[in-house]
Amino acid sequence: MGDKTSTEYRYYITDLPADNASGLLAYIRGHWGVENNLHWCLDISFREDDCRIRKGHAAENFSRLSRIALNLLKSEKTNDGGIKTKRLCCGGDTIIC
């Protein structure tokens, strides 16, 4: 398994200068790192991949609401818990947080 190598090509359209390939690669990897991290947070915290909303614009609307909620939960500083704990605290007033 470890003796095989593969090559993949990705094509990007950009107005950034192509004279600094390593800088361009770092920029692209940084962008996808942020995107993958956000998706991971949404999937873990809101189980977004398990969501079966399909009609009309409902899936996109729900995704936007999830991103807003995630940003609000991340900016909330009175509770030291994680996103899941913060969601639990917001869900009802009978839980002491």
N, C-alpha and C positions, 0 to 999 in steps of 0.2 A: 504494500500500500504506500509506503513512504518513498518509494523509488520513482513514482510517476509525477511528472510536472504537467501543468496545463497553462495555457495562455488565454486570457480573455481580453476583449477589446471593448471599450466604451467610447462613444462619440458624444461630444458636448458642443453646444453652440453657445458662444460667449463673446463679449466684446473686450474681455481681458486680453492683454498682450501674451502671445505664445512664446516669448523669448525666455521665460523662466518656467521651465517644465516642472521643476520640483515645487516651486511656489504654487503653481496652478494645481498640482496634485494635492498639496496640503490644504488648499482652499476647498477643493471638492470633497476630500475626506472629512474635513471639518463640517461641511454642510450636511453630509449624510450621517455623521456622528450625532449631530443635533437632531436630525429627523428620526433616526433610529431610537435615540434615547426618549424622545417625546412619544413615539409609538409604543415603546415598551412600557412607559409610565401609564399611558392610556389603557393598554391591554391589561396590565396588572391591576391597576386601581379601579377601572371601570368595566373590565372584561369586554372591551370593545370588539375583539375578534369573535366573541360568541354572540354578539348582537345580530338579530335576524330581521331588523327593520329593512323593508324593501320598497315600500310604495312611495311614489312621488319623490319629493325632496326631503322626506323624513330622515333618511340616513345621514345626509349632509347636515341637516339642522341639528340632529342629535349629536353628531360629531363636534359641531361648533360649540354646543352647550357643554359638552364634556371637556373641551379645551378651556373654556371660560372657567368652569368649576375647578379644573386642575390648577389653573393659574391662581385662582382665589385661595385654594387650599394651600398651595405652596407659599403664598404671601402671608398667610395667617401665622403669627409668631407667638401667640399666647399658649399654645399647646406644643410640647416638644415631641409629640408622637409623629408617626409617619402619616402618609396620605390616607391610608385605610382607617387609622385611628381618628383622624380629623373628620373623615366622612361619617364615622360612627357617632362622633360627638355632635355633628350637625344634624343628625337624623332624629334626635329626640332630646327632650330636656330632662329625662329621668336618669340619664347617665352622667355621672360626675366626671368631668374632664379637666 
